[in-house]
Amino acid sequence: MSSAEMGKFNISPDEDSSSYSSNSNDFSYPYPTKPAAMKSHYADMDPENQNFLLDSNVGKKKYETQYHPGTTSFGMSVFNLSNAIVGSGILGLSYAMANTGIALFVILLLVVSILSLYSVHLLLKTANEGGSLLYEQLGMKAFGMPGKLAASGSITMQNIGAMSSYLFIVKYELPLVIKTFMNIEENTGHWYLNGDYLVLLVSVILILPLSLLKNLGYLGYTSGFSLLCMVFFLIVVIWKMFQIPCPMDSDIINATLINATLAPFADENITIDDACKPKYFIFNSQ
């Protein structure tokens, strides 16, 4: 037997441990020494499982999540979030109930709550898929530059509206509070009873320093104070409800004048019992 023929039987140990038999010459192609490169976005996965997994169920997200860890404590975050959720809109709930009725108000409140929860769900899902926790970045990844500008513009308009509502409350309600504490019944013309001056003072002394804070976590103290004020107002309203008679003297006089004036034109006169009796459904055209 020649040396060339003997060389066919000189098999290395690595080749002997493979699935190719040393005594078979049926395969003419060489044994691959290393796996071929997988041209797929699942190359980092197990090759044996690639044929059994669907593209819609596995794989990486299109965007990596951008985390922005904060330094605010949990308690301060709770105060800030609670203050943002409650806001000044709670002041108009009583007026809304008075114009819609108890049952209709509860129904509308539940509908708005469900829509708000669903919008938060969509926002969190979009943030998870888009890989960003910022409104502007989500708008950028979803719709490009127009989406980023739309998100920035909506946030700016919302902040302007919220701040305007607060200043509106300061201008028209703070002078009444000062009159009550100082036992002033008439407008004496003092500067501290002028709503315009009070808005300027509150903006410069309170709002401007809070807006210049580098760490917004310190707003938790003011948020906690505002929540305490809301709880105090709630207790006062409930306490006064059992002390103020219904109807009041002014309501009796107004009802009498209205009935005397509109009696020839109205089918039914306005009674005091109707003013003090709660209604479940009110359809107010205003």
C-alpha positions in Angstrom: 0.0 0.0 0.0 1.4 3.3 -1.0 2.1 6.2 1.3 -0.7 8.3 -0.3 -3.2 5.6 0.5 -2.0 5.4 4.0 -2.4 9.1 4.5 -6.2 8.7 4.1 -6.3 6.8 7.4 -4.3 9.3 9.4 -7.2 11.0 11.1 -6.7 13.5 13.9 -8.4 13.0 17.2 -10.7 16.0 16.7 -12.0 14.5 13.4 -12.4 11.1 15.0 -14.7 12.5 17.7 -17.0 14.1 15.1 -20.1 12.7 13.6 -18.2 11.7 10.5 -17.1 8.1 10.5 -13.4 7.4 9.9 -14.1 4.2 7.9 -16.5 5.9 5.5 -15.4 7.5 2.2 -18.9 8.3 0.9 -18.6 12.0 1.7 -16.5 14.0 -0.6 -16.9 17.5 0.9 -14.7 18.5 3.8 -16.0 18.7 7.4 -16.6 22.3 8.5 -14.2 23.5 11.1 -16.3 26.4 12.4 -20.0 27.4 12.2 -21.1 29.6 9.4 -22.0 33.2 10.1 -25.7 33.7 10.5 -26.9 36.7 8.6 -29.9 37.5 10.9 -30.8 39.8 13.7 -31.2 36.7 15.9 -27.5 35.8 15.5 -26.9 35.9 19.3 -29.5 33.3 20.0 -29.2 29.5 20.0 -29.0 28.3 16.4 -31.1 25.2 17.2 -34.0 27.4 18.3 -33.9 29.9 15.4 -36.1 27.8 13.2 -38.8 27.3 15.9 -39.3 30.9 17.0 -41.5 33.4 15.3 -40.3 36.9 14.4 -43.3 38.5 16.0 -42.6 36.9 19.4 -38.9 37.2 19.9 -36.1 39.5 19.1 -34.8 42.8 20.4 -36.7 46.1 20.6 -36.1 48.6 18.0 -34.9 51.2 20.5 -33.0 50.6 23.7 -34.6 52.1 26.8 -33.0 55.4 28.0 -33.0 55.5 31.7 -32.7 58.8 33.6 -32.2 58.0 37.2 -33.3 60.7 39.6 -32.2 61.7 43.0 -35.5 62.6 44.6 -36.7 60.5 47.5 -39.9 58.4 47.3 -41.8 60.6 49.7 -41.1 63.8 47.7 -42.0 62.1 44.5 -45.4 61.0 46.0 -46.1 64.6 47.1 -45.2 66.0 43.7 -47.3 63.4 41.8 -50.3 63.8 44.2 -50.2 67.6 43.7 -50.0 67.2 39.9 -52.9 64.8 39.9 -55.2 66.9 42.1 -54.3 70.4 40.9 -56.6 73.4 40.9 -59.2 71.5 38.9 -60.6 70.2 42.2 -62.0 73.6 43.0 -64.4 73.3 40.1 -65.8 69.9 40.9 -68.5 71.3 43.2 -69.7 73.7 40.6 -69.8 70.9 38.0 -71.9 68.7 40.3 -74.3 71.6 41.0 -74.9 72.0 37.2 -75.1 68.3 36.3 -76.6 66.5 39.3 -75.2 63.8 41.5 -75.8 60.8 39.3 -74.8 62.5 36.0 -71.7 63.9 37.7 -70.6 60.5 39.0 -71.1 58.9 35.5 -69.1 61.6 33.8 -66.4 61.4 36.4 -66.1 57.6 35.9 -65.9 58.0 32.1 -63.2 60.6 32.4 -61.3 58.4 34.9 -61.4 55.4 32.6 -60.2 57.4 29.6 -57.4 58.8 31.7 -56.3 55.4 32.8 -56.3 54.1 29.2 -54.3 57.1 28.1 -51.7 56.4 30.8 -51.6 52.7 29.7 -51.0 53.8 26.1 -48.3 56.2 27.2 -46.4 53.6 29.3 -46.7 51.1 26.4 -45.3 53.6 23.9 -42.5 54.5 26.3 -41.6 50.8 26.6 -41.6 50.2 22.9 -40.0 53.4 22.0 -37.3 53.1 24.6 -37.6 56.6 26.0 -39.2 58.1 29.1 -39.3 61.7 27.7 -42.3 63.1 25.8 -40.2 64.9 23.3 -38.1 61.8 22.5 -41.2 59.7 22.1 -42.6 62.2 19.7 -39.3 62.3 17.8 -39.2 58.5 17.4 -42.8 58.2 16.5 -43.3 61.1 14.0 -39.9 62.7 13.6 -39.3 66.4 14.2 -43.0 67.4 13.8 -43.8 64.9 16.7 -41.2 66.4 18.9 -42.4 70.0 18.2 -46.0 68.9 18.8 -45.1 67.3 22.2 -43.1 70.4 23.3 -45.8 72.7 22.2 -48.5 70.8 24.0 -46.5 70.7 27.2 -45.8 74.4 27.0 -49.4 75.3 26.5 -50.5 73.0 29.4 -48.1 74.7 31.7 -49.1 78.2 30.6 -52.8 77.2 31.2 -52.1 75.8 34.6 -50.1 78.8 35.7 -52.7 81.1 34.4 -55.4 79.4 36.4 -53.3 79.7 39.6 -52.7 83.4 39.0 -56.4 83.8 38.3 -57.3 82.3 41.7 -54.7 84.5 43.4 -56.0 87.7 41.8 -59.7 87.2 42.7 -59.6 85.0 45.8 -56.7 86.2 47.8 -58.1 89.8 48.4 -61.3 88.1 49.8 -59.2 86.0 52.2 -57.3 89.1 53.4 -60.6 90.9 54.0 -61.9 88.0 56.0 -58.8 87.8 58.2 -58.7 91.6 58.7 -62.5 92.0 59.2 -62.8 94.4 56.4 -66.2 94.6 54.9 -65.7 97.3 52.2 -63.0 97.9 49.7 -60.8 100.5 51.3 -58.5 100.9 48.3 -55.4 99.6 50.0 -52.7 98.1 47.8 -52.8 94.8 49.6 -56.4 94.4 48.5 -55.6 95.0 44.9 -55.5 91.7 42.9 -52.9 93.0 40.4 -50.4 93.8 43.1 -51.0 90.5 44.8 -50.3 88.6 41.5 -47.0 90.4 41.1 -45.9 89.8 44.7 -46.8 86.1 44.5 -45.0 85.7 41.2 -41.8 87.4 42.4 -41.7 86.0 45.9 -43.0 82.5 45.5 -43.3 81.3 41.9 -40.0 82.7 40.5 -37.7 81.2 43.2 -39.4 77.8 42.9 -38.9 77.9 39.1 -35.2 78.5 39.5 -34.6 75.4 41.6 -32.0 73.0 40.0 -33.4 70.0 41.9 -37.2 69.7 41.5 -37.3 67.3 44.4 -37.4 70.3 46.7 -40.9 71.0 45.4 -42.1 68.1 47.4 -42.2 70.4 50.5 -44.5 72.9 48.8 -46.5 70.1 47.3 -47.0 68.6 50.7 -48.1 71.9 52.1 -50.6 72.4 49.3 -52.1 69.0 50.0 -52.4 69.9 53.6 -54.3 73.1 52.6 -56.6 71.0 50.4 -57.4 68.7 53.3 -58.0 71.7 55.6 -60.4 73.3 53.1 -62.2 69.9 52.8 -62.7 69.7 56.6 -63.9 73.3 56.7 -66.4 72.8 54.0 -67.8 69.7 55.7 -67.9 71.4 59.1 -69.6 74.5 57.7 -72.2 72.4 55.9 -73.8 71.5 59.2 -73.7 75.1 60.5 -74.9 77.1 57.5 -78.7 76.8 57.2 -80.4 76.0 54.0 -81.9 78.1 52.7 -80.0 81.2 53.7 -81.7 84.6 54.2 -80.3 85.9 51.0 -81.7 82.9 49.1 -85.2 83.5 50.6 -85.1 87.2 49.5 -83.9 86.3 46.0 -86.5 83.6 45.5 -89.3 86.0 46.7 -88.2 88.7 44.2 -87.9 86.2 41.4 -91.3 84.8 42.0 -92.9 88.2 42.2 -91.2 89.4 39.0 -91.7 86.2 36.9 -95.0 85.0 38.3 -97.1 86.2 35.3 -94.7 84.4 32.8 -93.8 81.3 34.7 -95.9 78.1 35.0 -94.3 77.1 38.3 -92.9 79.3 41.0 -89.4 78.7 42.4 -89.7 77.3 45.9 -87.1 77.1 48.7 -87.4 73.4 48.9 -86.2 73.0 45.3 -83.1 75.0 46.0 -82.1 72.8 49.0 -83.1 69.5 47.6 -80.3 67.6 45.8 -81.0 66.5 42.2 -79.7 63.5 40.5 -79.9 64.7 36.9 -79.6 68.4 35.8 -79.4 69.4 32.1 -78.1 72.9 32.2 -77.8 74.6 28.8 -75.0 76.8 30.1 
